[in-house]
Amino acid sequence: MADSTPRATSNRSTTPGSSTFKDYIGSQWADRDRPLPAPREQAPFAAERRARISELHPGRTIVVPAGQAKVRSNDCDYPFRPHSTFAHLTGWGTDTVVGSVLVMTPNGSGHDATLYFRATAGRDSEEFYANPEIGEFWVGPRPSLDEVAADLGLATADLAAFAAVADGLDASALVVRDADVDLTRSLDERLGSPVGGAPEGDGVPATDDVLARDLSELRLVKDPYEVGELRKAVQATKSGFDDVIADFDQVLAHPRGERIVEGTFNRRARADGNTVGYDTIAASGHHACILHWTRNDGAVQPGDLILIDAGVEVDSFYTADITRTLPVSGTFSDVQRMVYEAVLEAADAAFAIVEPGITFRQVHATAMEVIARKTAEWGFLPGTAEESLQPDNQFHRRYMVHGTSHHLGLDVHDCAKARREMYIDGVVQAGMVFTIEPGLYFQQDDLTVPEEFRGIGVRIEDDILVTADGAENLSVGIPRTPSEVEGWIARTGR
């Protein structure tokens, strides 16, 4: 199940196997006398999240795996990142032990939570030196059960004990199915039917899909700890943009300058956080019109605009998501500035309406009113802005086919399994964090626009916190207006 054997490397192993060597490598190690840590800052917040899920699913065992490392190639894995739900409910971050499982067991009045994980192995075990996947000589020491219990404020148990828990599950149990596909399959096989298929006593189904929905909706409103982590992520992202601008000479000189942008930003993400929250988009010239351009293999030419969509993920896994569109030569051309100012107007109009009580869809609708008006004024539409805004027309969406906002948090597109009536049709509440990111993209072969517009792509994206009486732009410190951007490049670039 979760305690699988390591991948075979016997055809190239040189590890000694004699009893003499085993005795020698397992002896003469200093005692580790580490005091138990105090509970980390997020521990009480994670406990509150578990309590809220417990209330929604009384009497049902809930299984939340962290997941396994994913293979990149042969016996090389991608860096491990636990499932976001696991991180949310435990408070564990980049120090999460691979393969861990959180189990919430009904106790009559709520749930008891136990974290099962593979604890540190003794130096007298072969795993210590001979297991390249989990051995301490290979990947470093793991914490003890007592250390993690103190750190996270959770009961802990060795992962080997999870097998007995799995044997005791019945069809009423719920599991986060996509967190560890192999474990979920094993649970299904033990039961002879899919876990999470049994209805509640009142006939209302409480399936794994409902659990996934509830876990997503739990993240719609951020607690103070989450907001603080998002602030850190935004600040680190600002530093990453500063680094990129400082490297503009190298960016312009390299035949794949977009890769230099990507690498420079990613260096900051690793230095100040865990990594990037998503693949960096470094789209220069007409590549900016490709919404998810992540190949980043193009040159950056003097006079280009470069659209950089990037975010640092901090060690708790909360990520920023910022886009700035920058003139690499330091100043906007007249047409570039005109497009940029239109997008900025749309972003500012959308931000101005954000407050508790509006519906989430109003943010997009407000931005689209500006986009429709501007493209109509420029003569790009086959009618007026009002005609274009009719549901059956939407001509202006040719130049901005994406949405204006999405929730942000542990995932760059957070709360992805929330119900539509809680998301796009939902009421905005204080504590929500979402993006505002309008854009205009004129493809290089688009005959509906004048030639001087073709190949220009502009997006401005900010991370917005809803407050009790309005909203705060968390990324307002990253220059946004054309004059601010030009001054930023002049001050920071070399």
WOCOR-V160721 format. One record per residue. RES is the residue in one small letter. PSI is psi in degrees with one decimal (NA if undefined). OMEGA is omega in whole degrees, -180 to 180 (NA if undefined). BURIAL is 1 if it has 16 or more other C-alpha atoms within 10 Angstrom, else 0. Layout:
res=RES psi=PSI omega=OMEGA burial=BURIAL
res=RES psi=PSI omega=OMEGA burial=BURIAL
//
This chain:
res=m psi=-114.2 omega=-178 burial=0
res=a psi=-14.5 omega=-176 burial=1
res=d psi=67.7 omega=-174 burial=0
res=s psi=158.4 omega=178 burial=0
res=t psi=155.5 omega=-179 burial=0
res=p psi=161.1 omega=176 burial=0
res=r psi=141.8 omega=-177 burial=0
res=a psi=133.4 omega=174 burial=0
res=t psi=23.8 omega=-173 burial=0
res=s psi=-27.3 omega=-177 burial=0
res=n psi=-6.5 omega=178 burial=0
res=r psi=9.8 omega=-178 burial=0
res=s psi=138.3 omega=174 burial=0
res=t psi=13.0 omega=-178 burial=0
res=t psi=125.2 omega=178 burial=0
res=p psi=145.8 omega=-177 burial=0
res=g psi=6.0 omega=-178 burial=0
res=s psi=153.6 omega=178 burial=0
res=s psi=-31.6 omega=178 burial=0
res=t psi=-45.8 omega=179 burial=0
res=f psi=-43.5 omega=-179 burial=0
res=k psi=-43.1 omega=179 burial=1
res=d psi=-38.1 omega=-177 burial=0
res=y psi=-46.1 omega=-176 burial=0
res=i psi=-19.9 omega=180 burial=1
res=g psi=5.4 omega=-176 burial=0
res=s psi=167.3 omega=174 burial=0
res=q psi=47.1 omega=174 burial=0
res=w psi=136.6 omega=179 burial=0
res=a psi=146.9 omega=176 burial=0
res=d psi=144.1 omega=175 burial=0
res=r psi=114.7 omega=-179 burial=0
res=d psi=82.7 omega=-177 burial=0
res=r psi=124.1 omega=177 burial=0
res=p psi=149.1 omega=179 burial=0
res=l psi=138.2 omega=-179 burial=0
res=p psi=156.6 omega=170 burial=0
res=a psi=154.0 omega=179 burial=0
res=p psi=136.4 omega=180 burial=1
res=r psi=163.4 omega=-172 burial=0
res=e psi=-36.8 omega=-174 burial=0
res=q psi=-6.9 omega=-175 burial=1
res=a psi=-49.7 omega=-179 burial=1
res=p psi=-30.1 omega=177 burial=1
res=f psi=-41.1 omega=178 burial=1
res=a psi=-38.6 omega=178 burial=1
res=a psi=-40.5 omega=178 burial=1
res=e psi=-38.4 omega=178 burial=0
res=r psi=-41.8 omega=178 burial=1
res=r psi=-39.0 omega=180 burial=1
res=a psi=-37.6 omega=-180 burial=1
res=r psi=-38.0 omega=176 burial=0
res=i psi=-36.1 omega=177 burial=1
res=s psi=-42.1 omega=180 burial=1
res=e psi=-33.2 omega=-177 burial=0
res=l psi=-22.4 omega=-175 burial=0
res=h psi=62.8 omega=-178 burial=1
res=p psi=143.8 omega=174 burial=1
res=g psi=5.8 omega=-178 burial=1
res=r psi=132.8 omega=175 burial=1
res=t psi=135.4 omega=-178 burial=1
res=i psi=125.5 omega=-178 burial=1
res=v psi=122.5 omega=-177 burial=1
res=v psi=97.8 omega=179 burial=1
res=p psi=150.3 omega=172 burial=1
res=a psi=-31.2 omega=-178 burial=1
res=g psi=173.3 omega=-180 burial=1
res=q psi=163.1 omega=173 burial=1
res=a psi=145.6 omega=-179 burial=1
res=k psi=136.4 omega=-175 burial=0
res=v psi=130.3 omega=172 burial=0
res=r psi=-46.4 omega=179 burial=0
res=s psi=121.7 omega=178 burial=0
res=n psi=-113.1 omega=-179 burial=0
res=d psi=21.4 omega=176 burial=0
res=c psi=128.6 omega=-178 burial=0
res=d psi=156.5 omega=166 burial=0
res=y psi=154.5 omega=173 burial=0
res=p psi=135.1 omega=-175 burial=0
res=f psi=134.7 omega=171 burial=1
res=r psi=121.8 omega=-179 burial=1
res=p psi=160.9 omega=175 burial=1
res=h psi=140.2 omega=-175 burial=1
res=s psi=-35.9 omega=178 burial=1
res=t psi=-40.7 omega=177 burial=1
res=f psi=-46.3 omega=179 burial=1
res=a psi=-39.3 omega=-178 burial=1
res=h psi=-40.9 omega=-174 burial=1
res=l psi=-16.5 omega=180 burial=1
res=t psi=-29.3 omega=-173 burial=1
res=g psi=1.2 omega=177 burial=1
res=w psi=141.0 omega=-180 burial=1
res=g psi=-129.5 omega=-175 burial=1
res=t psi=-13.3 omega=178 burial=0
res=d psi=10.5 omega=178 burial=0
res=t psi=136.7 omega=177 burial=1
res=v psi=129.2 omega=-179 burial=1
res=v psi=138.2 omega=175 burial=1
res=g psi=4.5 omega=-179 burial=1
res=s psi=158.4 omega=-179 burial=1
res=v psi=126.7 omega=172 burial=1
res=l psi=129.2 omega=178 burial=1
res=v psi=126.3 omega=176 burial=1
res=m psi=113.5 omega=-173 burial=1
res=t psi=130.0 omega=180 burial=1
res=p psi=140.5 omega=179 burial=1
res=n psi=13.7 omega=180 burial=0
res=g psi=-39.3 omega=179 burial=0
res=s psi=-2.9 omega=-178 burial=0
res=g psi=-131.7 omega=180 burial=1
res=h psi=146.0 omega=166 burial=1
res=d psi=131.1 omega=-178 burial=1
res=a psi=132.1 omega=177 burial=1
res=t psi=133.9 omega=179 burial=1
res=l psi=116.5 omega=178 burial=1
res=y psi=127.2 omega=178 burial=1
res=f psi=162.8 omega=180 burial=1
res=r psi=106.8 omega=-177 burial=1
res=a psi=169.1 omega=-179 burial=1
res=t psi=142.1 omega=-180 burial=1
res=a psi=146.8 omega=177 burial=1
res=g psi=153.2 omega=180 burial=0
res=r psi=-10.1 omega=177 burial=1
res=d psi=2.5 omega=180 burial=0
res=s psi=151.7 omega=176 burial=0
res=e psi=-30.8 omega=180 burial=0
res=e psi=-38.0 omega=-176 burial=1
res=f psi=-42.6 omega=-175 burial=1
res=y psi=-17.5 omega=-169 burial=1
res=a psi=-5.2 omega=-178 burial=1
res=n psi=104.7 omega=-174 burial=1
res=p psi=-13.9 omega=180 burial=1
res=e psi=-37.4 omega=-172 burial=1
res=i psi=-4.7 omega=-177 burial=1
res=g psi=146.3 omega=-175 burial=1
res=e psi=-36.7 omega=178 burial=1
res=f psi=-24.8 omega=-174 burial=0
res=w psi=-44.4 omega=-172 burial=0
res=v psi=1.6 omega=180 burial=0
res=g psi=165.2 omega=-176 burial=0
res=p psi=149.8 omega=172 burial=0
res=r psi=157.2 omega=-180 burial=1
res=p psi=164.4 omega=176 burial=1
res=s psi=167.2 omega=177 burial=1
res=l psi=-42.8 omega=-179 burial=1
res=d psi=-37.8 omega=-180 burial=0
res=e psi=-45.6 omega=-179 burial=1
res=v psi=-37.8 omega=178 burial=1
res=a psi=-43.6 omega=179 burial=1
res=a psi=-39.3 omega=-176 burial=1
res=d psi=-44.9 omega=-174 burial=1
res=l psi=-6.8 omega=-177 burial=1
res=g psi=37.2 omega=-176 burial=1
res=l psi=145.9 omega=169 burial=1
res=a psi=143.4 omega=-179 burial=1
res=t psi=157.7 omega=176 burial=1
res=a psi=156.5 omega=179 burial=1
res=d psi=144.3 omega=-178 burial=0
res=l psi=-30.1 omega=180 burial=1
res=a psi=-28.1 omega=-179 burial=0
res=a psi=-11.7 omega=-180 burial=0
res=f psi=-26.5 omega=-180 burial=1
res=a psi=-40.0 omega=179 burial=0
res=a psi=-36.5 omega=176 burial=0
res=v psi=-44.7 omega=-180 burial=0
res=a psi=-39.9 omega=-180 burial=1
res=d psi=-26.9 omega=-177 burial=0
res=g psi=-1.5 omega=-179 burial=0
res=l psi=147.4 omega=172 burial=1
res=d psi=-176.2 omega=-173 burial=1
res=a psi=-10.3 omega=179 burial=1
res=s psi=-11.8 omega=-178 burial=1
res=a psi=152.3 omega=179 burial=1
res=l psi=144.5 omega=-179 burial=1
res=v psi=145.0 omega=171 burial=1
res=v psi=97.7 omega=-164 burial=1
res=r psi=-34.5 omega=-174 burial=1
res=d psi=0.3 omega=-178 burial=0
res=a psi=-38.2 omega=-180 burial=1
res=d psi=93.4 omega=-172 burial=1
res=v psi=-40.9 omega=-178 burial=0
res=d psi=-42.4 omega=178 burial=0
res=l psi=-43.8 omega=179 burial=1
res=t psi=-42.3 omega=178 burial=1
res=r psi=-39.8 omega=179 burial=0
res=s psi=-41.9 omega=178 burial=1
res=l psi=-41.9 omega=178 burial=1
res=d psi=-43.3 omega=-178 burial=0
res=e psi=-37.9 omega=179 burial=0
res=r psi=-37.9 omega=-179 burial=1
res=l psi=-19.4 omega=-177 burial=0
res=g psi=6.8 omega=178 burial=0
res=s psi=163.6 omega=-178 burial=0
res=p psi=135.2 omega=173 burial=1
res=v psi=147.1 omega=175 burial=1
res=g psi=25.0 omega=-179 burial=1
res=g psi=-9.7 omega=-175 burial=1
res=a psi=138.1 omega=179 burial=1
res=p psi=161.7 omega=174 burial=0
res=e psi=169.2 omega=-177 burial=0
res=g psi=-30.1 omega=-179 burial=0
res=d psi=6.6 omega=177 burial=0
res=g psi=-5.1 omega=178 burial=0
res=v psi=123.1 omega=-176 burial=0
res=p psi=137.6 omega=174 burial=0
res=a psi=76.5 omega=-175 burial=1
res=t psi=175.4 omega=175 burial=1
res=d psi=-32.6 omega=178 burial=1
res=d psi=-37.5 omega=178 burial=1
res=v psi=-40.5 omega=176 burial=1
res=l psi=-47.1 omega=180 burial=1
res=a psi=-39.2 omega=177 burial=1
res=r psi=-47.8 omega=-178 burial=1
res=d psi=-38.2 omega=179 burial=1
res=l psi=-36.2 omega=176 burial=1
res=s psi=-44.3 omega=-178 burial=1
res=e psi=-24.9 omega=175 burial=1
res=l psi=-27.3 omega=-176 burial=1
res=r psi=2.4 omega=-179 burial=1
res=l psi=-37.9 omega=179 burial=1
res=v psi=123.3 omega=-176 burial=1
res=k psi=143.8 omega=175 burial=1
res=d psi=171.9 omega=-176 burial=1
res=p psi=-35.2 omega=179 burial=0
res=y psi=-44.8 omega=-179 burial=0
res=e psi=-41.9 omega=179 burial=1
res=v psi=-41.2 omega=178 burial=1
res=g psi=-40.1 omega=178 burial=0
res=e psi=-37.5 omega=177 burial=1
res=l psi=-35.5 omega=175 burial=1
res=r psi=-43.6 omega=178 burial=1
res=k psi=-43.4 omega=-179 burial=1
res=a psi=-40.9 omega=179 burial=1
res=v psi=-42.6 omega=-179 burial=1
res=q psi=-41.7 omega=177 burial=1
res=a psi=-36.3 omega=178 burial=1
res=t psi=-39.3 omega=175 burial=1
res=k psi=-43.5 omega=178 burial=1
res=s psi=-36.6 omega=178 burial=1
res=g psi=-41.2 omega=176 burial=1
res=f psi=-39.0 omega=176 burial=1
res=d psi=-44.3 omega=-180 burial=1
res=d psi=-42.1 omega=-179 burial=1
res=v psi=-47.1 omega=-180 burial=1
res=i psi=-39.6 omega=179 burial=1
res=a psi=-23.7 omega=-179 burial=1
res=d psi=12.2 omega=-174 burial=1
res=f psi=-35.0 omega=179 burial=1
res=d psi=-44.9 omega=178 burial=0
res=q psi=-37.6 omega=179 burial=1
res=v psi=-46.3 omega=-179 burial=1
res=l psi=-28.8 omega=-175 burial=1
res=a psi=-20.2 omega=-173 burial=0
res=h psi=140.4 omega=-180 burial=0
res=p psi=-20.9 omega=173 burial=0
res=r psi=64.2 omega=-175 burial=0
res=g psi=-29.7 omega=178 burial=1
res=e psi=-34.5 omega=178 burial=1
res=r psi=-33.5 omega=177 burial=1
res=i psi=-42.1 omega=176 burial=1
res=v psi=-50.0 omega=-180 burial=1
res=e psi=-47.9 omega=-178 burial=1
res=g psi=-39.7 omega=179 burial=0
res=t psi=-45.7 omega=180 burial=1
res=f psi=-42.7 omega=-178 burial=1
res=n psi=-32.5 omega=177 burial=1
res=r psi=-44.7 omega=178 burial=0
res=r psi=-39.6 omega=-179 burial=1
res=a psi=-38.9 omega=179 burial=1
res=r psi=-32.4 omega=-178 burial=0
res=a psi=-40.5 omega=-173 burial=0
res=d psi=-4.7 omega=-179 burial=1
res=g psi=-152.8 omega=177 burial=1
res=n psi=-51.0 omega=180 burial=1
res=t psi=-165.2 omega=172 burial=1
res=v psi=149.0 omega=-180 burial=1
res=g psi=-14.6 omega=179 burial=1
res=y psi=166.1 omega=-179 burial=1
res=d psi=127.1 omega=-179 burial=1
res=t psi=134.9 omega=172 burial=1
res=i psi=117.5 omega=176 burial=1
res=a psi=88.8 omega=-167 burial=1
res=a psi=106.8 omega=-177 burial=1
res=s psi=148.5 omega=178 burial=1
res=g psi=-136.2 omega=-176 burial=1
res=h psi=-14.7 omega=175 burial=1
res=h psi=-23.6 omega=179 burial=1
res=a psi=-15.5 omega=178 burial=1
res=c psi=-3.7 omega=175 burial=1
res=i psi=110.7 omega=-164 burial=0
res=l psi=-40.9 omega=-179 burial=1
res=h psi=55.3 omega=179 burial=0
res=w psi=104.8 omega=179 burial=1
res=t psi=2.1 omega=174 burial=1
res=r psi=-38.0 omega=173 burial=0
res=n psi=45.3 omega=-178 burial=1
res=d psi=15.4 omega=-176 burial=1
res=g psi=163.1 omega=174 burial=1
res=a psi=156.3 omega=174 burial=1
res=v psi=115.9 omega=-173 burial=1
res=q psi=147.7 omega=173 burial=1
res=p psi=137.1 omega=-178 burial=0
res=g psi=-13.1 omega=179 burial=0
res=d psi=152.8 omega=156 burial=1
res=l psi=139.6 omega=172 burial=1
res=i psi=124.4 omega=179 burial=1
res=l psi=117.7 omega=-179 burial=1
res=i psi=114.4 omega=178 burial=1
res=d psi=108.4 omega=-170 burial=1
res=a psi=153.6 omega=178 burial=1
res=g psi=138.8 omega=175 burial=1
res=v psi=132.8 omega=172 burial=1
res=e psi=120.6 omega=-179 burial=1
res=v psi=177.8 omega=-171 burial=1
res=d psi=-17.8 omega=175 burial=1
res=s psi=-3.0 omega=178 burial=1
res=f psi=1.5 omega=174 burial=1
res=y psi=139.6 omega=-173 burial=1
res=t psi=147.2 omega=168 burial=1
res=a psi=165.9 omega=176 burial=1
res=d psi=97.1 omega=-172 burial=1
res=i psi=140.1 omega=170 burial=1
res=t psi=133.1 omega=171 burial=1
res=r psi=142.1 omega=178 burial=1
res=t psi=117.8 omega=-167 burial=1
res=l psi=137.9 omega=172 burial=1
res=p psi=113.4 omega=-171 burial=1
res=v psi=-22.0 omega=178 burial=1
res=s psi=-3.0 omega=174 burial=1
res=g psi=-22.0 omega=-180 burial=1
res=t psi=149.2 omega=176 burial=1
res=f psi=142.5 omega=167 burial=1
res=s psi=169.4 omega=-178 burial=0
res=d psi=-44.0 omega=-179 burial=0
res=v psi=-42.6 omega=177 burial=0
res=q psi=-43.2 omega=180 burial=1
res=r psi=-39.6 omega=-179 burial=1
res=m psi=-44.2 omega=178 burial=0
res=v psi=-44.5 omega=-179 burial=1
res=y psi=-45.2 omega=-177 burial=1
res=e psi=-32.4 omega=176 burial=1
res=a psi=-44.1 omega=179 burial=1
res=v psi=-41.3 omega=179 burial=1
res=l psi=-39.6 omega=178 burial=1
res=e psi=-41.7 omega=178 burial=1
res=a psi=-42.3 omega=-180 burial=1
res=a psi=-44.1 omega=-178 burial=1
res=d psi=-36.7 omega=178 burial=1
res=a psi=-41.8 omega=179 burial=1
res=a psi=-43.0 omega=-180 burial=1
res=f psi=-37.1 omega=-174 burial=1
res=a psi=-24.5 omega=-177 burial=0
res=i psi=-6.9 omega=-173 burial=0
res=v psi=123.2 omega=175 burial=1
res=e psi=160.2 omega=177 burial=1
res=p psi=137.9 omega=177 burial=1
res=g psi=-23.9 omega=174 burial=0
res=i psi=167.4 omega=173 burial=0
res=t psi=149.6 omega=-177 burial=1
res=f psi=-37.1 omega=-177 burial=1
res=r psi=-22.2 omega=180 burial=1
res=q psi=-28.9 omega=179 burial=1
res=v psi=-47.9 omega=179 burial=1
res=h psi=-44.7 omega=-177 burial=1
res=a psi=-38.7 omega=-180 burial=0
res=t psi=-43.4 omega=177 burial=1
res=a psi=-38.9 omega=-178 burial=1
res=m psi=-29.8 omega=176 burial=1
res=e psi=-41.2 omega=179 burial=1
res=v psi=-44.8 omega=-179 burial=1
res=i psi=-42.5 omega=179 burial=1
res=a psi=-44.2 omega=-179 burial=1
res=r psi=-43.6 omega=-178 burial=1
res=k psi=-45.6 omega=-179 burial=1
res=t psi=-28.2 omega=175 burial=1
res=a psi=-42.5 omega=178 burial=1
res=e psi=-34.4 omega=-179 burial=0
res=w psi=-3.8 omega=177 burial=0
res=g psi=22.5 omega=-177 burial=0
res=f psi=-14.5 omega=-173 burial=1
res=l psi=152.8 omega=178 burial=1
res=p psi=36.6 omega=-179 burial=0
res=g psi=-167.1 omega=-179 burial=0
res=t psi=168.9 omega=176 burial=1
res=a psi=-40.7 omega=-180 burial=1
res=e psi=-41.4 omega=177 burial=0
res=e psi=-39.6 omega=-179 burial=1
res=s psi=-33.7 omega=-178 burial=1
res=l psi=-9.5 omega=175 burial=1
res=q psi=138.8 omega=-174 burial=0
res=p psi=-33.9 omega=-177 burial=0
res=d psi=-6.0 omega=-178 burial=0
res=n psi=-78.7 omega=176 burial=0
res=q psi=38.7 omega=-178 burial=1
res=f psi=-35.6 omega=-178 burial=1
res=h psi=-21.3 omega=-179 burial=1
res=r psi=-11.6 omega=172 burial=1
res=r psi=-31.2 omega=-174 burial=0
res=y psi=-0.6 omega=173 burial=1
res=m psi=87.7 omega=-174 burial=1
res=v psi=-12.2 omega=-177 burial=0
res=h psi=169.8 omega=176 burial=0
res=g psi=167.5 omega=-176 burial=1
res=t psi=-22.6 omega=-172 burial=1
res=s psi=151.5 omega=168 burial=1
res=h psi=153.6 omega=178 burial=1
res=h psi=153.8 omega=-173 burial=1
res=l psi=142.9 omega=178 burial=1
res=g psi=-119.8 omega=176 burial=1
res=l psi=-33.9 omega=174 burial=1
res=d psi=148.1 omega=179 burial=1
res=v psi=-36.7 omega=171 burial=1
res=h psi=82.0 omega=-170 burial=1
res=d psi=161.0 omega=174 burial=1
res=c psi=35.4 omega=-169 burial=1
res=a psi=-23.4 omega=-177 burial=1
res=k psi=12.4 omega=175 burial=1
res=a psi=151.0 omega=177 burial=1
res=r psi=151.6 omega=180 burial=1
res=r psi=-39.2 omega=-179 burial=0
res=e psi=-13.5 omega=175 burial=0
res=m psi=-13.7 omega=-175 burial=1
res=y psi=-96.3 omega=-174 burial=1
res=i psi=-33.5 omega=179 burial=1
res=d psi=6.5 omega=-175 burial=0
res=g psi=162.4 omega=178 burial=1
res=v psi=131.4 omega=-180 burial=1
res=v psi=135.6 omega=-178 burial=1
res=q psi=153.4 omega=174 burial=1
res=a psi=137.6 omega=-178 burial=1
res=g psi=-13.0 omega=175 burial=1
res=m psi=146.5 omega=175 burial=1
res=v psi=123.4 omega=179 burial=1
res=f psi=165.6 omega=180 burial=1
res=t psi=156.7 omega=163 burial=1
res=i psi=117.9 omega=-170 burial=1
res=e psi=64.8 omega=175 burial=1
res=p psi=163.9 omega=178 burial=1
res=g psi=168.9 omega=171 burial=1
res=l psi=132.1 omega=-174 burial=1
res=y psi=113.5 omega=-179 burial=1
res=f psi=103.1 omega=-176 burial=1
res=q psi=150.9 omega=-174 burial=1
res=q psi=-15.3 omega=179 burial=1
res=d psi=23.7 omega=-177 burial=0
res=d psi=109.7 omega=-176 burial=0
res=l psi=-1.5 omega=178 burial=0
res=t psi=-6.7 omega=-178 burial=0
res=v psi=153.1 omega=178 burial=1
res=p psi=155.7 omega=-175 burial=0
res=e psi=-36.0 omega=-176 burial=0
res=e psi=-15.8 omega=177 burial=0
res=f psi=-20.8 omega=-172 burial=1
res=r psi=133.8 omega=-179 burial=1
res=g psi=3.8 omega=177 burial=1
res=i psi=127.9 omega=174 burial=1
res=g psi=129.6 omega=-179 burial=1
res=v psi=130.6 omega=170 burial=1
res=r psi=140.7 omega=174 burial=1
res=i psi=121.1 omega=-176 burial=1
res=e psi=130.0 omega=178 burial=1
res=d psi=159.4 omega=-180 burial=1
res=d psi=123.4 omega=-167 burial=1
res=i psi=128.2 omega=174 burial=1
res=l psi=125.6 omega=176 burial=1
res=v psi=128.0 omega=180 burial=1
res=t psi=179.4 omega=-177 burial=1
res=a psi=-31.2 omega=-176 burial=0
res=d psi=16.1 omega=180 burial=0
res=g psi=-127.3 omega=-178 burial=1
res=a psi=156.6 omega=176 burial=1
res=e psi=130.0 omega=175 burial=1
res=n psi=104.9 omega=-177 burial=1
res=l psi=-23.9 omega=-175 burial=1
res=s psi=19.6 omega=-178 burial=1
res=v psi=-21.7 omega=178 burial=0
res=g psi=-7.5 omega=174 burial=0
res=i psi=115.0 omega=-171 burial=1
res=p psi=140.6 omega=-172 burial=1
res=r psi=-40.3 omega=-176 burial=1
res=t psi=158.9 omega=180 burial=0
res=p psi=-43.7 omega=-179 burial=1
res=s psi=-41.0 omega=177 burial=0
res=e psi=-42.3 omega=-179 burial=0
res=v psi=-45.2 omega=179 burial=1
res=e psi=-40.2 omega=177 burial=1
res=g psi=-37.3 omega=178 burial=0
res=w psi=-47.2 omega=-179 burial=1
res=i psi=-39.9 omega=180 burial=1
res=a psi=-38.1 omega=-178 burial=0
res=r psi=-37.7 omega=-168 burial=0
res=t psi=-35.1 omega=-176 burial=0
res=g psi=158.9 omega=179 burial=1
res=r psi=NA omega=NA burial=0
//
